[in-house]
Amino acid sequence: MPVGATLFDAASWNGIAVDSTCGGHGTCRKCRMRVVEGDVAVSRLDPRAFGPDELRDGWRLACRARAEQDLRVEVPPLVTRPKAATVGVGRQVILRPAVQKRCVTLPEPTLSDQRTDLERLRDALPDLELRADLPVIRDLSRALRAGAADNADAAGAVGSTVTAVVVDDVLVDVEPGDTSGRLFGIAFDLGTTTVVATLLDLATGTPVAVASLLNPQQPFGADVITRISATMMDVDALDRLTALAHDALDQLAGEVCADGGVDRGEVYEIALAGNATMTHLALGLDPEPLGVAPFIMASRSFDALTAVDLGVRVHPRARAYVFPALGAYVGGDIVSGALASGMDRDRRIRLFIDIGTNCEILLAAGDRLFATAAPAGPAFEGAAIRCGMRAAPGAVEGVKISDEDVLLQVIGDVAPVGLAGSGLVDAVAAMVAAGLVDASGRLVTPDAAGVPPGLADRLRQVGQERVFVLHFRGDDPVDSLYLSQRDIRELQFAKAAIATGWTLLLEEQGLTGEDVAQVLLAGSFGSYLAPAAAVRIGLVPDVALLRIVSAGNVAGEGAKMALLSLRERAAAQALVEEVHYVELSDRADFNDRFVDRLAFPV
Amino acid sequence: MPVGATLFDAASWNGIAVDSTCGGHGTCRKCRMRVVEGDVAVSRLDPRAFGPDELRDGWRLACRARAEQDLRVEVPPLVTRPKAATVGVGRQVILRPAVQKRCVTLPEPTLSDQRTDLERLRDALPDLELRADLPVIRDLSRALRAGAADNADAAGAVGSTVTAVVVDDVLVDVEPGDTSGRLFGIAFDLGTTTVVATLLDLATGTPVAVASLLNPQQPFGADVITRISATMMDVDALDRLTALAHDALDQLAGEVCADGGVDRGEVYEIALAGNATMTHLALGLDPEPLGVAPFIMASRSFDALTAVDLGVRVHPRARAYVFPALGAYVGGDIVSGALASGMDRDRRIRLFIDIGTNCEILLAAGDRLFATAAPAGPAFEGAAIRCGMRAAPGAVEGVKISDEDVLLQVIGDVAPVGLAGSGLVDAVAAMVAAGLVDASGRLVTPDAAGVPPGLADRLRQVGQERVFVLHFRGDDPVDSLYLSQRDIRELQFAKAAIATGWTLLLEEQGLTGEDVAQVLLAGSFGSYLAPAAAVRIGLVPDVALLRIVSAGNVAGEGAKMALLSLRERAAAQALVEEVHYVELSDRADFNDRFVDRLAFPV
């Protein structure tokens, strides 16, 4: 921590939950700490919170106490429920949302106190530098008078009790009476395939409701490139894609509010994590420059967005936070995921790999972060694989090959229909292990040396192409579930692209795969991938299997964290500014490394 | 000037025109000055603008040269047309509008330069901290590519030439090519009676076209109080008044643009001066609290307004500057007028009096400024006067009374129809001088001592009331143009209210009317008022007539100045913060002073 930081901030940064209801503004007097070694001056507010004995004993309000030297400080255990939420990869987030509600009672104006409505409110919130746009000023005097009427009903006209809703330093509403217990936000994970919304209670940090749906942009293409192409071919496609994104977000907002018993008007902020294409489309920005070299974004980040900009009907002046992007192919979803994974908070050498059509790779090495994108192609999503399919009932997600037989792990209690991405990796890994595929990726012939007799019959031809049958349907392999030579090549190219990515990132830092302390596999595909198979085909560095961790839906977790904590949002911004982005398509050594990485390690 | 101010700023503050096309950003290298006494360090940019000999001789770029000690500096005479406009009461305004256009050529992106569109633009304008909202980001890449195409046509693809339009620190547009010569603004004077628009060329500071119309809100009432009452009685009235204000402003914008040969889209900022009620109505703010004690405004000032907020269809993201108000009855029009009159720039004791139904009074005394509002009532607008009328053809605007006759000065070459405000003041002043009205305001009887025989016949009765006939139409005074006892009382109450206002302001500073060095009469009525008559009836302090100055339409002048110069805008803000507002309706001594001031000085 820098010299002069408050004890409150120091505790928060270190993940120590501090009791506070004013967010460190010096008004709730709850953030009591005792300085046991070192000196901290008594602040103006301390005598109001502590008696002389307590002050002598070192008690201070943490939000006013500045550490000018090394200190040892005792933090009392929280007696109330800790205001912290566990999200992401087991991280605790200190609750300090951008949204805050502040209930104040304003004195009635008189001829000797003719302050304007806005001045009266600002003076009651001296710690905030409130900005107020015209619409909220329009509502302000109405709320003040309604607040006054309420008070007059209760205990005579003592003033107007109103609740100011503030997001960052923007006044978004002034509500009559005390509504400070009700404030909500929605975190969106806007994926190319799936859209997920989580309603969060920003007063407690707890999730209230979750809903998801398939991205309705799918008819325009399964992946980002086809959707970008659609906008280049049809002048109306951008508007339609934007409208579809808005519809999806708004529908989910309605669902989680209904589920959670929350009025849409009580949602004052939304946060969204998505890749650069999804973000551009949702904001109505032309995505064409993302799709063609040199891959240029309109902007890395977007300030002062509102929920209206994303088509989400919640509070009419609700703000929107959209995760900033590192590059056209390392988008806000990855920044969000890196945040949730604490990629910036761990000095070990770690790789973060989000596997998809476009594979994003982050390398954390000490204080430094590097990012790149690798064009893996659609193999992992089953698109270019003869018997490929998405992870759905009937999809083979795991494959084991013994000397005699092939064992398939199928999603749902049904007959195998096709091969999911994880099943593809598993199958090829097992075939390499069984000697059915050689190091160069070639399917062996049935009569090759070492092919177990029980498996030789599965090595067939379909047309001109060699295949390995995983599951017979009748005797003709063309009707069966099989893996073709071309499928294996597809996988080989995909994994080589990814492996080239992390190899180049590691090489630039003078590192090799052996130096990697942890590999985080992110994204829905990464969650299902068997670490052993990933190592076996060379998709990830050859590290101990326990060091390969499935990170889950980290993009969504990061979006929640951004809603709950301005500190996390600042950390995301810092990530974007600190990460060194490495463009692979520009590299002279890319093809060399790619060829190196095509082979299967044997 | 504070230590460390630039020579550029020092010159500007002292009204010395400095040649500059970049507004002091260090890029045009035109603000050359020679330091002849004292030392100023050579800046990083100086060697690019001057040779070694010149640097040794003391030549510096004024915008980079900081005065750390007293200096004597030679400012070369302007060889180009001075970039300054003469507006207001003979003041020169240094041209530095909030709107600026900056033409830049941006390098084409490459794989090794993947900066986003916005970053590319920001990096080309390093002196600006650009904020860009979503709509302008949407247009940005389109403009960049259009700019690139234009360049490719001309001289091969060297980059994109675009012109950034910036208002304050907000990017409002990016236009393909170099459009930097075309930037305009519209200054509006939104009066209760009349609305005036002036189109200004912000590149040269010159007015291009002017248009005016009667405020179409008039059917809702002639003055602000009746319009406020209308909103209290009819729930739709506010919306209609707002729409009427928008229509008027937009119609005038269309007229001045058509007259000036300017596209509406080339107008990037508008400025508006109006009283608090006109401003509230135009912004759709409930004016009711302005109309009832304790007279509370929603806000004193409004940030981040756009032309859309005022219903003016110019550039879709044009900004709007609305003059801040001192109080519910000393509005932005008065701040604008005080600015144009240089009330903050003159250490003499000066009074600024804007006479109308509501009379605003400012007192400048040394460094200090005081303001108040006096409820003069509608006498000066002819509303409560039996034969009163607005200043229009047929209105008597001047009255002279000799021993034998009454001479009327009539607007237009027509028979007298009624009495304008200035004629009313003139008539009463002349009647007091002729002994026809005594000090207490009573009309004398025809047989009273000292009444000239030639005038006695004009002292008649209409019903129960005594009148003085100014112009006979037949013999029955009821058909004639006359002034009644009640009319004189109306004027007496009006002038007493105003005189009480300046008397109390002066008294609070230990001053009397004799200390006043200058009286500025503002507003359309003030322009027509005869100084001698105003002194005669005690409407203004009894000072030498040459010290009573008609200031003209200063509210409109101030609005122009705010468009032309951020410095003037800052001065307006400083005025609002520095002026001490004195509420008269709260004063125990108001009625005493009011009674003192009812009499006519004789």
Chai-1 contact restraints between the chains, C-beta under 6 A:
chainA,res_idxA,chainB,res_idxB,connection_type,confidence,min_distance_angstrom,max_distance_angstrom,comment,restraint_id
A,P109,B,P294,contact,1.0,0.0,6.0,A-B,restraint_1
A,P109,B,I296,contact,1.0,0.0,6.0,A-B,restraint_2
A,T110,B,P294,contact,1.0,0.0,6.0,A-B,restraint_3
A,L111,B,P294,contact,1.0,0.0,6.0,A-B,restraint_4
A,L111,B,E583,contact,1.0,0.0,6.0,A-B,restraint_5
A,L111,B,D586,contact,1.0,0.0,6.0,A-B,restraint_6
A,S112,B,D586,contact,1.0,0.0,6.0,A-B,restraint_7
A,Q114,B,P294,contact,1.0,0.0,6.0,A-B,restraint_8
A,T116,B,M297,contact,1.0,0.0,6.0,A-B,restraint_9
A,T116,B,S299,contact,1.0,0.0,6.0,A-B,restraint_10
A,T116,B,R300,contact,1.0,0.0,6.0,A-B,restraint_11
A,D117,B,A298,contact,1.0,0.0,6.0,A-B,restraint_12
A,L118,B,S299,contact,1.0,0.0,6.0,A-B,restraint_13
A,L134,B,D309,contact,1.0,0.0,6.0,A-B,restraint_14
A,I137,B,A298,contact,1.0,0.0,6.0,A-B,restraint_15
A,I137,B,S299,contact,1.0,0.0,6.0,A-B,restraint_16
A,R138,B,L285,contact,1.0,0.0,6.0,A-B,restraint_17
A,S141,B,D286,contact,1.0,0.0,6.0,A-B,restraint_18
A,S141,B,P289,contact,1.0,0.0,6.0,A-B,restraint_19
A,S141,B,A298,contact,1.0,0.0,6.0,A-B,restraint_20
A,L285,B,R138,contact,1.0,0.0,6.0,A-B,restraint_21
A,D286,B,S141,contact,1.0,0.0,6.0,A-B,restraint_22
A,P289,B,S141,contact,1.0,0.0,6.0,A-B,restraint_23
A,P294,B,P109,contact,1.0,0.0,6.0,A-B,restraint_24
A,P294,B,T110,contact,1.0,0.0,6.0,A-B,restraint_25
A,P294,B,L111,contact,1.0,0.0,6.0,A-B,restraint_26
A,P294,B,Q114,contact,1.0,0.0,6.0,A-B,restraint_27
A,I296,B,P109,contact,1.0,0.0,6.0,A-B,restraint_28
A,M297,B,T116,contact,1.0,0.0,6.0,A-B,restraint_29
A,A298,B,D117,contact,1.0,0.0,6.0,A-B,restraint_30
A,A298,B,I137,contact,1.0,0.0,6.0,A-B,restraint_31
A,A298,B,S141,contact,1.0,0.0,6.0,A-B,restraint_32
A,S299,B,T116,contact,1.0,0.0,6.0,A-B,restraint_33
A,S299,B,L118,contact,1.0,0.0,6.0,A-B,restraint_34
A,S299,B,I137,contact,1.0,0.0,6.0,A-B,restraint_35
A,R300,B,T116,contact,1.0,0.0,6.0,A-B,restraint_36
A,D309,B,L134,contact,1.0,0.0,6.0,A-B,restraint_37
A,E583,B,L111,contact,1.0,0.0,6.0,A-B,restraint_38
A,D586,B,L111,contact,1.0,0.0,6.0,A-B,restraint_39
A,D586,B,S112,contact,1.0,0.0,6.0,A-B,restraint_40
